[in-house]
Amino acid sequence: MKRIIPGAIFSFLVILSCVREEGQNINVMTFNIRFDNPRDSLNAWPNRASIVADFIIEQDPDLLGMQEVLWHQYEYLDSALAGYESVAAGRDDGQRRGEACPVFYRHDRFTEIGSGTFWLSATPDIPGSVGWGAALTRIATWVRLYDKTVSDTICYFNTHFDHISDSARVMSSGVLLDRVREISGDNSFVITGDFNALPGSLAITRMKEGGFAIDTYLISETPPAGESYTFNGWREVQGEGRIDYIFVRAGMKAHSHHTWRVIKDGIFISDHWPVTATVGY
């Protein structure tokens, strides 16, 4: 019988531990890509589309949530981003009308076992419903995934809160968290989105209430890198603060957090900077 010497066993365990740790890491991106508005001049979508796609491909996230995505923008990115499956629904009708909050996931790592969209209103299952004085219809799209690298389930939620009504944002936090609890159960989860709310706001305070969902910016094991603000408004001057977030379930880790300033040949990637975090189970 072949005998394995203790040193070889130790080396094998070290390698196995490193493989497991690498497999347990999930690279996440949230990105408000800005809807296709012809009035954006130099920064209009036709001038930015390839910049957006190239940046995402370069970053190679495992999970990606985008906001303000019109259907033709979604179709372009769905085609450009090889290696991903995606789930999307237009906010106006639950089909293709209006902005979507699509989620993308790497199909070589994850298998989809459930997905859907709900509306941030008092009637979250009614397509197109608007809640609490919001200026626009708001949604969250989610997917339940089997992670083949760790043989476990994770749920991913992506959303976009209202930009006008404080009360709508606070109530949206409540609806979102209720659905996260219902859909994720005991499983790990990630929440991404443009919350249109600064860290000290009532909406974000409610998101963190009870320590159920944790802001990865605050628990990153390495100091958050890049910009300290996420909405740039097509300006190079310092912005007001963070309104785009990546949350994880309490008990999960955040190894890093980065807000990316991307301007190519004078063209902004979006009026929001993309945000990434490497998280772990």
KOLDO-785967 format. One record per atom (N, C-alpha, C): x, y, z. Coordinates in steps of 0.001 Angstrom, whole numbers, padded with zeros to 6 digits, always signed. Example, Ala and Ser with C-alpha at 12.3 -4.5 7.8 and 13.67 -1.06 7.14 Angstrom:
<marlos>
+013190-005690+007800 +012300-004500+007800 +013200-003300+007800 +012850-002250+007080 +013670-001060+007140 +012900+000030+007870 
</marlos>
This chain:
<marlos>
+000845-001188+000000 +000000+000000+000000 +000885+001244+000000 +000564+002203-000832 +001370+003414-000925 +001155+004260+000312 +002241+004744+000905 +002163+005537+002123 +002426+007008+001789 +001588+007903+002312 +001784+009344+002114 +002488+009892+003338 +003602+010534+003133 +004364+011049+004259 +003655+012275+004837 +003814+012577+006132 +003132+013697+006774 +003344+015019+006055 +004551+015287+005556 +004803+016543+004862 +003944+016690+003628 +003766+015593+002909 +002934+015615+001708 +001480+015871+002074 +001038+015255+003189 -000328+015481+003665 -000532+016955+003989 +000441+017539+004697 +000338+018947+005070 +000251+019835+003832 +001121+019564+002850 +001118+020365+001625 -000211+020240+000896 -000737+019004+000860 -002021+018784+000196 -003127+019583+000882 -003133+019587+002211 -004166+020309+002960 -004056+021810+002753 -002822+022315+002687 -002623+023741+002430 -003184+024114+001065 -002855+023289+000042 -003352+023559-001311 -004872+023497-001340 -005447+022457-000694 -006895+022301-000659 -007556+023484+000015 -006935+023967+001118 -007482+025121+001819 -007491+026350+000939 -006408+026556+000177 -006332+027718-000711 -007382+027633-001816 -007570+026428-002369 -008563+026244-003412 -009953+026550-002876 -010251+026038-001677 -011559+026274-001085 -011788+027752-000828 -010745+028422-000277 -010893+029838+000020 -011129+030637-001254 -010396+030299-002324 -010576+030985-003600 -011988+030745-004132 -012453+029507-004013 -013786+029177-004492 -014888+029851-003713 -014624+030159-002456 -015629+030782-001613 -015747+032279-001866 -014791+032868-002553 -014851+034292-002869 -015777+034533-004053 -016544+035613-003966 -017457+035997-005042 -017170+037453-005387 -016851+037704-006644 -016631+039068-007108 -017962+039652-007568 -018360+040742-006930 -019676+041339-007153 -019507+042751-007711 -020367+043128-008640 -020370+044494-009161 -021789+045046-009165 -021944+046301-008755 -023182+047037-008957 -022857+048237-009836 -023771+048519-010792 -023430+049513-011806 -024706+050131-012377 -024947+051396-012054 -026002+052161-012722 -025407+052671-014022 -025840+052086-015140 -025202+052378-016430 -025765+053627-017102 -026798+054250-016536 -027487+055420-017081 -028302+055028-018327 -029581+055338-018280 -030438+054991-019411 -029997+055736-020671 -030375+055207-021794 -030000+055784-023089 -030774+057085-023297 -030101+058201-023007 -030702+059532-023125 -029924+060315-024188 -030533+060575-025349 -029824+061294-026419 -029321+062669-025998 -029925+063250-024958 -029515+064579-024496 -028189+064560-023735 -027631+063381-023536 -026361+063287-022810 -025152+063668-023657 -025387+064065-024884 -024339+064615-025747 -023166+063641-025906 -021944+064094-025571 -020763+063251-025727 -020885+061962-024930 -021599+062025-023792 -021733+060869-022917 -022963+060015-023236 -023578+060240-024378 -024750+059450-024762 -024380+057970-024922 -025368+057111-024762 -025134+055666-024756 -024344+055143-025956 -024635+055556-027190 -023855+055004-028309 -022354+055222-028168 -021953+056284-027476 -020526+056556-027265 -019952+055798-026072 -020838+055300-025199 -020386+054653-023964 -020553+053142-023967 -021378+052622-024857 -021768+051208-024784 -020565+050275-024722 -019613+050464-025604 -018449+049569-025622 -017560+049783-024405 -017529+051020-023880 -016738+051291-022668 -017321+050512-021495 -018649+050526-021388 -019329+049787-020322 -019039+048294-020450 -019247+047745-021640 -019036+046308-021841 -017587+045910-021587 -016648+046697-022099 -015225+046370-021931 -014818+046388-020459 -015343+047363-019705 -014992+047441-018289 -015508+046218-017540 -016737+045825-017815 -017306+044652-017141 -016499+043404-017485 -016156+043249-018739 -015361+042091-019154 -014005+042094-018460 -013401+043262-018353 -012098+043385-017684 -012186+042999-016209 -013257+043438-015532 -013413+043154-014103 -013847+041713-013841 -014561+041135-014789 -014952+039726-014729 -015690+039372-013428 -016775+040090-013101 -017493+039766-011862 -018218+038423-011965 -018388+037777-010817 -019201+036557-010766 -020687+036906-010758 -021017+037989-010047 -022382+038490-009964 -022383+039968-010343 -023328+040359-011174 -023394+041738-011663 -024838+042213-011640 -025068+043354-010998 -026384+043976-011003 -026291+045360-011617 -027176+045651-012568 -027180+046959-013217 -028529+047640-013019 -028518+048964-013114 -029730+049758-012972 -029863+050715-014158 -031090+051190-014371 -031440+052121-015464 -031225+051514-016841 -031467+050240-016974 -031164+049536-018218 -032430+049420-019067 -032477+050155-020161 -033564+049990-021118 -033356+048698-021903 -034435+048196-022521 -034367+046839-023065 -033312+046692-024152 -033162+047692-025011 -032144+047560-026062 -030735+047593-025463 -030561+048305-024326 -029270+048277-023647 -029016+046893-023052 -030067+046325-022472 -029948+044978-021913 -029585+043967-022999 -030237+044050-024135 -029958+043103-025214 -028520+043235-025709 -028027+044472-025780 -026639+044683-026204 -025672+044044-025206 -025880+044297-023911 -024963+043781-022908 -025097+042268-022755 -026305+041765-022868 -026514+040321-022784 -025748+039609-023898 -025673+040243-025056 -024926+039671-026180 -023422+039849-026008 -023014+041000-025459 -021590+041320-025348 -020896+040542-024235 -021639+040188-023196 -021033+039568-022017 -021121+038047-022126 -020210+037463-022864 -020162+036007-023005 -019819+035378-021657 -020388+034214-021407 -020105+033511-020161 -021101+033787-019064 -022105+034628-019348 -023105+034971-018345 -024504+034541-018776 -025303+034165-017793 -026748+034098-017943 -027319+035309-017221 -028546+035680-017534 -029107+036881-016933 -030610+036763-016762 -031134+037602-015864 -032570+037707-015601 -032916+039180-015609 -034005+039547-016306 -034392+040951-016393 -035892+041072-016618 -036443+042206-016182 -037849+042535-016433 -037983+044049-016436 -038709+044582-017413 -038975+046006-017444 -039909+046407-016314 -039640+047540-015694 -040393+047912-014502 -041838+048316-014787 -042133+048734-016024 -043477+049223-016317 -044502+048106-016445 -044077+046944-016972 -045041+045864-017200 -044532+044483-016799 -043317+044401-016273 -042760+043101-015922 -042265+042322-017124 -042279+042963-018288 -041820+042322-019519 -040621+043112-020069 -040892+043992-021053 -039795+044729-021684 -039934+046236-021589 -041021+046724-021046 -041260+048170-021015 -040640+048805-019772 -039940+049917-020009 -039347+050656-018895 -037981+050114-018511 -037346+050823-017591 -036012+050422-017138 -036054+049086-016403 -034981+048340-016540 -034820+047065-015848 -033666+047150-014860 -033659+046213-013923 -032547+046026-012989 -032014+044604-013177 -031391+044325-014309 -030989+042946-014609 -029886+042437-013694 -029914+041131-013486 -028831+040458-012771 -028148+039502-013747 -026832+039509-013712 -026018+038615-014523 -025211+037721-013587 -025053+036458-013968 -024249+035536-013172 -023469+034614-014108 -022287+034211-013663 -021435+033356-014481 -022030+031949-014541 -022303+031479-015755 -022974+030185-015861 -022034+029010-015635 -020708+029257-015674 -019787+028160-015384 -019677+027901-013884 -020137+028856-013080 -020073+028706-011625 -021444+028461-011001 -022475+029119-011526 -023791+029088-010893 -024833+028410-011779 -025790+027764-011120 -026977+027228-011777 -028202+027895-011177 -029047+028435-012016 -030244+029126-011529 -031292+028119-011070 -031845+028367-009869 -032908+027502-009347 -034161+028298-008989 -034187+029570-009350 -035374+030393-009129 -035054+031849-009405 -036056+032626-009843 -035825+034040-010115 -037159+034767-010161 -037100+036087-010134 -038323+036868-010218 -038052+038352-010068 -039124+039123-010123 -039074+040572-009932 -040259+040968-009074 -040046+041900-008152 -041158+042457-007379 -041047+043972-007381 -042176+044610-007095 -042264+046062-007172 -042178+046663-005780 -041499+047791-005677 -041308+048460-004392 -042533+049332-004132 -043578+048671-003673 -044860+049319-003432 -045616+048507-002385 -046804+048969-002024 -047647+048227-001088 -048210+046964-001722 -048112+046861-003055 -048583+045679-003796 -047437+045158-004657 -046431+044556-004037 -045188+044223-004749 -045326+043190-005862 -046435+042477-005914 -046603+041482-006970 -047402+042004-008154 -047784+043280-008119 -048534+043872-009222 -047587+044667-010114 -047361+044212-011354 -046450+044927-012258 -046868+046376-012471 -045872+047257-012435 -046117+048671-012674 -046604+049447-011479 -046796+048792-010337 -047316+049500-009162 -046278+050460-008599 -046767+051594-008088 -045915+052662-007552 -046287+052879-006093 -045293+053108-005257 -045581+053212-003831 -045137+054490-003169 -045945+054969-002223 -045570+055962-001225 -045025+057268-001806 -045645+057742-002857 -045251+059025-003426 -044013+058988-004283 -043587+057807-004687 -042413+057697-005567 -042698+058377-006899 -041677+058975-007478 -041839+059654-008760 -041968+058661-009907 -041392+057471-009730 -041354+056477-010801 -041593+055082-010235 -041938+054168-011108 -042054+052762-010734 -040671+052225-010367 -040617+051456-009275 -039333+050925-008808 -039446+049430-008558 -038362+048706-008842 -038382+047251-008763 -037128+046697-008104 -037203+045407-007811 -036029+044611-007457 -036139+043296-008214 -035048+042872-008825 -034983+041593-009524 -034041+040675-008755 -034411+039410-008656 -033624+038478-007836 -033432+037151-008551 -032431+036432-008089 -032173+035089-008602 -031631+034234-007459 -032100+033001-007388 -031568+032023-006428 -030637+031106-007204 -029409+030970-006710 -028361+030278-007457 -027742+029143-006649 -027416+028069-007331 -026618+027000-006753 -025169+027242-007164 -024319+027467-006165 -022903+027742-006408 -022151+026425-006448 -021723+026036-007648 -021095+024731-007834 -019722+024636-007175 -019083+025773-006901 -017742+025728-006299 -017781+025339-004832 -018905+025600-004166 -019014+025283-002734 -020218+024406-002431 -020944+023997-003464 -022128+023140-003304 -023116+023750-002310 -023445+025010-002556 -024356+025706-001651 -025207+026697-002447 -026233+027228-001798 -027165+028150-002439 -026923+029571-001965 -027008+030512-002898 -026918+031931-002570 -027997+032665-003349 -028569+033694-002740 -029596+034503-003386 -029036+035890-003672 -029395+036411-004827 -028861+037703-005266 -030019+038618-005640 -030014+039835-005071 -031062+040822-005281 -030444+042105-005824 -031113+042714-006792 -030618+043956-007394 -031779+044932-007520 -031554+046207-007130 -032670+047139-007027 -032265+048561-007379 -033281+049422-007490 -033084+050844-007752 -034200+051599-007042 -033842+052341-005984 -034824+053086-005198 -035166+054423-005867 -036267+055008-005415 -036726+056274-005978 -035752+057407-005676 -035696+058374-006590 -034752+059483-006454 -035393+060733-005840 -036700+060706-005600 -037395+061889-005102 -037898+061724-003664 -038642+060662-003405 -039380+060524-002145 -038576+059800-001067 -038310+060516+000038 -037651+059892+001190 -038494+058759+001749 -039800+059003+001894 -040671+057978+002473 -040715+056742+001584 -040701+056940+000255 -040692+055794-000658 -039419+054976-000471 -038297+055638-000281 -037039+054908-000089 -037056+054121+001221 -037558+054732+002284 -037606+054039+003576 -038539+052826+003493 -039707+053011+002917 -040654+051906+002788 -040124+050834+001834 -039402+051258+000803 -038801+050295-000124 -037792+049406+000599 -037038+049987+001534 -036105+049182+002327 -036852+048083+003066 -038012+048426+003615 -038807+047437+004333 -039300+046318+003432 -039841+046686+002264 -040322+045673+001308 -039172+044788+000856 -038048+045404+000532 -036888+044651+000058 -036421+043650+001111 -036263+044102+002342 -035768+043207+003388 -036763+042086+003682 -038053+042395+003653 -039061+041342+003857 -038929+040260+002789 -038764+040670+001532 -038630+039701+000446 -037298+038951+000527 -036245+039634+000931 -034954+038955+001091 -035076+037838+002131 -035726+038138+003252 -035922+037118+004294 -036747+035947+003762 -037804+036272+003046 -038708+035245+002529 -038028+034362+001483 -037310+034978+000565 -036730+034247-000561 -035440+033528-000175 -034597+034172+000637 -033293+033577+000953 -033371+032553+002072 -034343+032699+002967 -034412+031763+004091 -033123+031793+004890 -032511+030646+005051 -031246+030556+005794 -030023+030688+004897 -030238+030911+003616 -029116+030956+002677 -028400+032303+002705 -027171+032296+002231 -026420+033539+002059 -027097+034396+000994 -026869+035702+001068 -027422+036586+000038 -026510+037778-000196 -026678+038369-001378 -026030+039620-001764 -027126+040546-002273 -027063+041824-001895 -027985+042845-002394 -027153+043950-003018 -027459+044307-004261 -026794+045439-004897 -027838+046437-005366 -027395+047681-005555 -028333+048635-006120 -027926+050083-005972 -028662+050899-006715 -028624+052350-006563 -029766+052687-005614 -029423+053054-004388 -030429+053318-003367 -030812+054798-003289 -030143+055634-004073 -030425+057072-004069 -030480+057631-002648 -029607+057128-001791 -029618+057524-000381 -028196+057447+000171 -027821+058464+000925 -026496+058507+001528 -026422+057583+002746 -025214+057235+003197 -025073+056259+004285 -025825+056594+005567 -025964+057882+005901 -026650+058246+007141 -028147+058437+006997 -028687+058172+005820 -030108+058403+005562 -030984+057367+006272 -032276+057683+006361 -033210+056761+007005 -033337+055455+006221 -033283+055550+004894 -033424+054343+004083 -032271+053375+004320 -031051+053891+004372 -029892+053020+004584 -029830+052557+006033 -030230+053414+006955 -030314+052996+008360 -031268+051823+008503 -032397+051890+007791 -033354+050783+007847 -032788+049524+007197 -032045+049685+006119 -031422+048524+005480 -030511+047776+006461 -029849+048521+007335 -028885+047915+008261 -029506+047568+009615 -030790+047840+009771 -031492+047640+011042 -031426+046176+011477 -031041+045964+012705 -030988+044608+013233 -029781+043808+012796 -028914+044422+011982 -027687+043746+011568 -027907+042576+010632 -029042+042551+009928 -029350+041451+008999 -028557+041596+007708 -028554+042800+007138 -027796+043100+005921 -026667+044059+006268 -025475+043778+005756 -024275+044516+006127 -023695+045214+004898 -023356+046487+005051 -022733+047284+003990 -021276+046853+003848 -020915+046309+002671 -019551+045789+002486 -018490+046878+002592 -018852+048112+002307 -017906+049219+002435 -017395+049314+003870 -018263+049023+004829 -017934+049196+006247 -017180+048016+006835 -017253+046848+006195 -016599+045671+006769 -015463+045147+005897 -015097+045904+004858 -014027+045453+003974 -012735+045231+004769 -012115+044074+004558 -010885+043744+005281 -009722+044630+004861 -009760+045131+003638 -008785+046122+003188 -009504+047456+003042 -008806+048577+003236 -009479+049871+003138 -010167+050042+001786 -011413+050539+001765 -012097+050757+000481 -011240+051599-000451 -011157+051172-001702 -010294+051820-002687 -011118+052651-003661 -010429+053546-004360 -011083+054354-005376 -011780+055569-004799 -012851+055978-005459 -013559+057195-005066 -014402+056973-003807 -014654+058067-003079 -015482+058009-001874 -016943+058326-002180 -017248+058606-003434 -018615+058909-003862 -018918+058067-005092 -020195+057880-005400 -020540+057017-006530 -021312+057732-007633 -022030+058811-007327 -022744+059557-008368 -021888+060737-008790 -021556+060793-010090 -020679+061875-010557 -021411+062965-011332 -022617+062672-011850 -023379+063673-012585 -022655+064226-013801 -021813+063392-014407 -021005+063793-015571 -019990+064886-015227 -019584+064969-013981 -018607+065986-013575 -017388+065310-012946 -016240+065933-013127 -015015+065381-012557 -014762+065860-011139 -015568+066787-010639 -015384+067288-009277 -015899+066255-008278 -015435+066350-007046 -015824+065434-005989 -017334+065440-005794 -017932+064266-005762 -019368+064141-005558 -019735+064162-004090 -021050+064045-003831 -021553+064201-002463 -021274+063002-001580 -021396+061804-002107 -021193+060629-001271 -021660+059362-001953 -021738+058289-001175 -022120+056987-001726 -023643+056846-001782 -024161+056461-002939 -025581+056089-003038 -025751+054712-003679 -024643+054096-004107 -024659+052760-004699 -023975+051797-003728 -024640+050661-003446 -024210+049802-002343 -024161+048336-002750 -023327+047603-002006 -023303+046144-002043 -023455+045674-000597 -024575+045026-000302 -024842+044467+001020 -024696+042945+000971 -024330+042364+002112 -024299+040905+002246 -024979+040523+003560 -025304+039256+003659 -025901+038754+004892 -024886+038802+006029 -025345+039125+007227 -024480+039115+008405 -023804+037757+008530 -022508+037780+008786 -021727+036553+008867 -020881+036313+007637 -021271+036922+006514 -020434+036856+005323 -019292+037859+005451 -018278+037708+004623 -017099+038568+004677 -017041+039481+003459 -016342+040583+003622 -015993+041447+002492 -014486+041626+002515 -013827+041093+001504 -012365+041160+001467 -011872+042487+000896 -012663+043064-000027 -012252+044329-000640 -013482+045061-001157 -013300+046373-001392 -014372+047227-001920 -013708+048315-002758 -014249+048552-003961 -013607+049515-004862 -014665+050274-005648 -014539+051604-005680 -015380+052465-006512 -014510+052990-007640 -014895+052659-008879 -014017+052842-010034 -014347+054117-010804 -013389+055003-010904 -013497+056201-011736 -013036+055843-013148 -013957+055884-014103 -013632+055473-015466 -014062+056564-016443 -013072+057199-017077 -013296+058192-018131 -012336+057845-019261 -012859+057630-020453 -012024+057232-021581 -012186+058229-022719 -011090+058867-023084 -011100+059862-024166 -012152+060936-023909 -012262+061332-022641 -013204+062384-022259 -014639+061922-022087 -014908+060644-022303 -016260+060100-022184 -016383+059356-020859 -017383+059739-020057 -017639+059077-018781 -018299+057718-019045 -017919+056723-018249 -018534+055413-018389 -020020+055471-018059 -020401+056355-017140 -021792+056562-016741 -021815+057781-015833 -023024+058190-015407 -023082+059257-014409 -022970+058697-012990 -022793+057378-012884 -022415+056703-011641 -021117+055957-011890 -020251+055909-010891 -019086+055041-010979 -019493+053614-010634 -018994+052618-011352 -019250+051229-010961 -018555+050895-009642 -019155+049995-008886 -018646+049599-007572 -018479+048087-007544 -017343+047616-007026 -017108+046183-006893 -016745+045838-005452 -017014+044594-005092 -016584+044061-003800 -016299+042577-003982 -015268+042109-003311 -015016+040678-003238 -015516+040206-001885 -016497+039315-001919 -017138+038857-000685 -016919+037352-000538 -017175+036857+000658 -017000+035436+000919 -018075+034909+001841 -018313+033616+001738 -019323+032967+002580 -018882+032983+004043 
</marlos>
